[in-house]
Amino acid sequence: MIAMQDGLRVLFVEDEPLVRQATAQSLELAGFAVLALPSAEAAMPHLDADFPGVLVTDVRLGGASGLDLLQHCRNVAPGVPVILVTGHGDITMAVQAMREGAYDFIEKPFGADRLTETVRRALERRALELENLALRRELAGQAAGTRIIGRSPAMAQVRDLIANVAATDVPVMINGETGTGKELAARSLHALSTRRDAPFIALNCGAVPEAIFESEMFGHEAGAFTGAGKRRVGKLEHASGGTLFLDEIESMPLALQVKLLRVLQEGTLERLGSNTSVPIDVRIVAAAKGDMEALVAQGAFRQDLLYRLNVVTIPLPPLRERREDIVPLFEHFTLVSAVRYARPAPILSETQRQQLMQRPWPGNVRELRNAADRFVLGVPEGGAAAKAEAADETTPLRERMERYERAVIADTLARTGGAVSQAADLLHVGKATLYDKIKRYGL
């Protein structure tokens, strides 16, 4: 239930005791936490900028009116959605109130379903705004870059493994497809380690030309080669005391693999053109997107270096294998984009949520983040996304249906806080059927 799960609540104001009690009970039965009060004056002290919920108020109250309470809310808690309950003759006034900032209005008499759905939408908006606020604070503290988001069992294992080994200096190999978040995992390891206040240096081994790789990694002295006008400190020395992240380690030239192995064994390096050993203390986190054992068998990667680097291996699954993470990740990236581009964060419709879970996402999290940027900017999907969806049409129908069904069930369970009965009602299936599917899909 959204209110209980997220700590959100409904502040309900109604001066008629029986109506107040009956409406509060209806909201509670729908799963919302409710604080029911008899007057605007009683409600005002509960409202501030951090109020975690929505306000539902009758317009006509004994003392200050619902419109007075709306104005107070706009002044002290402008992000709190206000839903007005009106009589038939108050509709014109309610429409004007919406122009002045009210979220919605409900005309008396109203059914419980109408109220519940309006409150649910308002709470989803409030939850998004509160997360947006928290994210802004987090971005200001430079902590958002190490968050690993995902509610799938696979990502829970990743977080547990990172937490378990982060405080040690054990070498870690992160393995996963392009775009799965290997650098994010490496940064999370560094942020949770005792080296967190020292440098985190990233080097993409596949992006450095072989001719300058040795200088980039180990540094060089002035005059070591043509154009070396002054001493340069390499990545290994620069990262001393901290963490060096070697992405696409499988691309490292064989000759430099030998030198890196010697540095790791001895804890010292020699800059290019120097005979002086420089002591270093660096933790290596490597990342690869291929089968390293196969590369060793082909002679493309040294087995002794691999053994040195992958004392602990962290596998990052592709997005297609953890579809229950797609919507939470997309919503997070939407908030990040909204902050970056100073745009409002749009809310996904149910149709959009289903479409996101159906897409193949060959570019994994990186592709999903780009889609969130376009969503915030109002740019329509097309190009690579359309081609990817067309490519997915070659997947057998049964596999696509099962993949989609698993994602929908996982998403619904997450939205209901794991309440199977409520999830079964939302999905219009029997509880026994849903339990069978939960077991079959490993949820």
Secondary structure, DSSP 8 states (H G I E B T S, - for coil): -HHHHHT-EEEEE-SSHHHHHHHHHHHHHTT-EEEEES-HHHHGGG--TT--EEEEEESS-SSS-HHHHHHHHHHH-TTS-EEEEE-GGGHHHHHHHHHTT--EEEESS--HHHHHHHHHHHHHHHHHHHHHHHHHHHHHTT-GGG-----SHHHHHHHHHHHHHTTS---EEEEE-TTS-HHHHHHHHHHTSTTTTS-EEEEETTTS-HHHHHHHHHEE-TTSSTT--S-EE-HHHHTTTSEEEEETGGGS-HHHHHHHHHHHHHSEEE-BT---EEE---EEEEEESS-HHHHHHTTSS-HHHHHHH-SEEEEE--GGG-GGGHHHHHHHHHHHHHHHHT-------HHHHHHHHHS--TTHHHHHHHHHHHHHHT----THHHHHHHHHTTS-HHHHHHHHHHHHHHHHHHHTTT-HHHHHHHHT--HHHHHHHHHHTT-
